[in-house]
Every structure is written in C-alpha cells, then in structure tokens.
C-alpha cells in the first residue's frame, strides 16, 4: 500500500531530517469519528457525498461517516513548518485505504503572511478544510446539500494568506490558491470520474470579529481530461451517429459530454455567529457550469445551536436545486429505427437526469461533549427530494424522494 508520494515524500523526508536536531520538536495529533446511519427508504441508499460508492440503507451502516486521521507537524525553523496528514475514510473504490490529504511546507516570513506549497486542503465552502474532523462542527456531518455534490477537497499546488488587522477586534483574511486536483469519484454502475491533474484556483475574503465571521469566496475549476468509460463510450457513440447521420444535434450532445472543454465556477457567501450559548451558521453557494455532468445549481443551509452546559441541541435546514440542462435534439437517434441508436438516446437522457439534484433537508440533533476532546451526537434528518439522483445511490424506480435518516456519531481529537 502506497501512502507517501510526491509532495508527501518531500515533507516526510524533511521532517525525518529535522527530527534529529535537538532544537526542533515533532507534534503528533489526530482525529476520528465512529459513525452509524440508518435510512428509512428501501428504494435508495443515503450518501454523505458523491465520492462514496454506496450508502446507508435500512440496515445500520457504519461506513459513510466513520473516519480516522493522523497529523504530523514539524517546525523546521522560526519561519518554516512541515505538515503531513493522512486520513482513512470510505473511498470511491469501496475501501478505507489511508490517503494523504495534506502534505505541505509552510513559510511565515511575517506574522501577517503565510505561504504554503504541497498538497493542501481547499476551502470551497465554510468548514471545508475541516470537514473530516467531526469534533469541529455541531452536526453529525456537514449538510449534504452543500457538500455532497463537490468532489474537490484538495490540490497539489500553493496558496498565500494575509491576515490584516481592521481594528482592535476585527481581522481581514485574504487567501489565494491554485493547483492540480487529485481525486476520483465513482459512477453509478461502473467506472470513475477522474479529476487528477485538473486545475482549481480560488480567492477568499473573510472578516472575523469576536462573535462574527463573514466570508466571500470564488473558485474556478478547469478540467484537463475527459471522462473515462462508460461516459466516454456514450460520447463516442453519439459522435459516430452524428457523423453517420450528418446530425448537428447529436454532435452538440457529444460535445456537451466532453468534460475537458468546460469550466466550472463557484460563488459562495457565508456567515457564522457565536455569542454566549448561541452558535449559528448560514451559507449560500452558486455553481455555474456548462457541462452536463455537473449542472449549475444553487445550494444553501442554515443551522442554529444553543449550549446548555455540555449539551447543544441544534437544528439544520439545507436545500439544493439544480438547473435542468437543456437536452440537445436527439430526434435523429429516436427516428433512426435502430435499436442500438434508441438505446443510446435513452442512456444519454438517463445520464443527464442522474446528475441533477433538487432536495431539501430539515434536521434536529443533539451534541453532548461528555469529556474533554470527545463528543457524541444524535441526529434525525427528514429528506424530501423532487429529483435527488446525484445525492443518492442505487435508486429504484418509483421512489418518491422522501426518507428519514437517523445518525449517531462519536467524535474525538487527540
């Protein structure tokens, strides 16, 4: 099993070198979640996000929320640090194979400036850089309507952060990042979506006071490779029939499947307020896309918790609504009289429909910090979806898109 490669190998070697120096120290920390989820719908499997190849059913499932992470931090000098983080969680290949999520060198030439180089977590959304650390947020899992459709959590690249004081009690954080993505996502039935080597860059502006945190963010994703089978087979079939029938509608349909010709953009606004016993967060995200595999959508969430000693009851509302993609003209296939052509047209329509999402969730939960650095949570989600295909797995014909999901989790950090 290969755990350390590329940027991770660089950090690991440097850390080992410096460990021999008496003046330096290695900090070891970690986190984990033991989760269990039950889904009332017998016609679909509930997913934490669409990087998972299967989800919770009517039999309690411990895969989707369970994870374990280990982090090493080494100070190489007064201004240079090295970080390595390895996380084990349920992956696209149905395993818990540990994977390097962070592996970077950080440089702080001034207290207000920081540059990092290597494998970095990306902050497309609020809490995105800590979404595997269940102890860091109220819920059992981040809202699936916000996080479930975004497969990009890290880059191999660089970022630059500036922390600028706005007064005695407010700070402005500015951040820019750019790099290559390195993740995969499963496809229904077979195959994977391969995002390795695609380009992702973004900007973040965030103001933080004692009680408030306000964030605006932008990200741009530029694919550099096309999909593998079976989407590639679908695209090739459309191109072949477009040439044979001299049908521009089919050529348009094939072009819409080509991922490398597209661009995706995210626009996000977020707000956190924590004062006294209150903890709240609101977020709104817009995805603009010209690719059928990832249609444009709006997503948002609102949560509120109230601390009563060691217990925090909370409520959560979240919604996502995809823009229905306009289907190209497939009349040439449908009217060809060729069963293979008609099957191709049907597969194309099913593929487009499977990547849209219109769903809302209302949830209530309880977090109990029963001891230092540990909590347990219980959460009940009521899900209603008009077209929730992209957020669920193994959907059976006739499912009405409604389900109740009951989840429990034990979170810890060390």
C-alpha positions, 0 to 999 in steps of 0.5 A: 500500500502506497501512502507517501508520494510526491509532495508527501515524500518531500515533507516526510523526508524533511521532517525525518531530517529535522527530527534529529536536531535537538532544537526542533520538536515533532507534534503528533495529533489526530482525529476520528469519528465512529459513525452509524446511519440508518435510512428509512427508504428501501428504494435508495441508499443515503450518501454523505457525498458523491465520492462514496460508492454506496450508502446507508440503507435500512440496515445500520451502516457504519461506513459513510461517516466513520473516519480516522486521521493522523497529523504530523507537524514539524517546525523546521525553523522560526519561519518554516513548518512541515505538515503531513496528514493522512486520513482513512475514510470510505473511498470511491473504490469501496475501501478505507485505504489511508490517503494523504490529504495534506502534505505541505511546507509552510513559510511565515516570513511575517506574522501577517503572511503565510505561504504554503506549497504541497498538497493542501486542503481547499476551502470551497465552502465554510468548514471545508478544510475541516470537514473530516474532523467531526469534533469541529462542527455541531452536526453529525456531518456537514449538510449534504446539500452543500457538500455532497455534490463537490468532489474537490477537497484538495490540490497539489499546488500553493496558496498565500494568506494575509491576515490584516488587522481592521481594528482592535477586534476585527481581522481581514483574511485574504487567501489565494490558491491554485493547483492540480486536483487529485481525486476520483469519484465513482459512477453509478454502475461502473467506472470513475470520474477522474479529476487528477491533474485538473486545475482549481484556483480560488480567492477568499475574503473573510472578516472575523470579529469576536462573535462574527465571521463573514466570508466571500469566496470564488473558485474556478475549476478547469478540467484537463481530461475527459471522462473515462468509460462508460461516459466516454463510450456514450460520447463516442457513440453519439459522435459516430451517429452524428457523423453517420447521420450528418446530425448537428444535434447529436454532435452538440450532445457529444460535445456537451459530454466532453468534460475537458472543454468546460469550466466550472465556477463557484460563488459562495457567501457565508456567515457564522455567529457565536455569542454566549450559548448561541452558535449559528451558521448560514451559507449560500453557494452558486455553481455555474457550469456548462457541462452536463455532468455537473449542472449549475445549481444553487445550494444553501443551509442554515443551522442554529445551536444553543449550549446548555452546559455540555449539551447543544441541541441544534437544528439544520435546514439545507436545500439544493436545486439544480438547473435542468440542462437543456437536452440537445435534439436527439430526434435523429437517434429516436427516428433512426429505427435502430435499436442500438441508436434508441438505446443510446438516446435513452442512456444519454437522457438517463445520464443527464437526469442522474446528475441533477439534484433538487432536495431539501433537508430539515434536521434536529440533533443533539451534541453532548461533549461528555469529556474533554476532546470527545463528543457524541451526537444524535441526529434525525434528518427528514429528506424530501427530494423532487429529483435527488439522483446525484445525492443518492445511490442505487435508486429504484424506480418509483421512489418518491424522494422522501426518507428519514435518516437517523445518525449517531456519531462519536467524535474525538481529537487527540 
